[in-house]
Amino acid sequence: MTSVNVLLTIVIGLGGGLMVGCGFVAFLTVLGILPRLMQLTKTMKYIQGYEWAIISGTIVGVWFSLNLVYFPLFPTLIALIGLAHGIFVGMLAAALTEVLNVFPILAKRIGIDDRLAILLMAIVLGKIVGSLFHWMYFTS
């Protein structure tokens, strides 16, 4: 590999990392997910803990994604970790829809204002069935 290729790879890698980092920071600040979470849980006094959790989680996540790490874990523990990941993603999606008021706008646009609970249950059940289908048939 020539030095030009190495330099180009470094520039593209740094550029991609900066773009993802900027998107992550914009996601956290513009949508106001952390202040809303702290407001709901009444934990404003732990703001430095939240900051350090985000920074350390990001650094550890980057390290794990750049290195091949294997943890021999029990299937029960893996299921609990998967459940925690699913809860996190679900809460993140719920926070996004709450901030953006997606469901009331969607219900109004398709003309089912009085059936918002049915719309929510259809989305939840569709997500559960789709996840179970994927997990049971496409994972080995």
C-alpha positions, 0 to 999 in steps of 0.5 A: 500500500502506498503512502497516498492510499494510507493517507487517503484511508486515514482522511476518509476514516476521520471524516466518517468518524467526525460525521457520525460523531456530529450526528450523534451529538446533534441527535442528543442535543437537538432532540433533547432526549437527555434533559427529558430523561433527567426531568422524568427521572428527577436526576438533574443532580447526576448530570456529570454521571450522564455525561461520563456515561455517554463519553465512556459508552461511546469510547468503549463502543468504538473500541469494541467495534474496532477489535474482535472481542469474544465473550463466552457467556451463558445463553441466559445472560445473553438473553438478558443482555438482548432484552436490555438492548431491546428495552433501550432501543424501544425507549429510544424510539418512544422518546423520539416519537414523543419529542416529534409527536409522530403518532398524533400527527399520523393519526390525524393525517390518516383520519383515526384520531379517536383510535390512537390506542389501536394504532399504537397497539398495531405498531407494538404488535407488529414490532414484536412479531417482526422481531420474533420472526427475524430471531427465530428464522434468520439467526442460527 
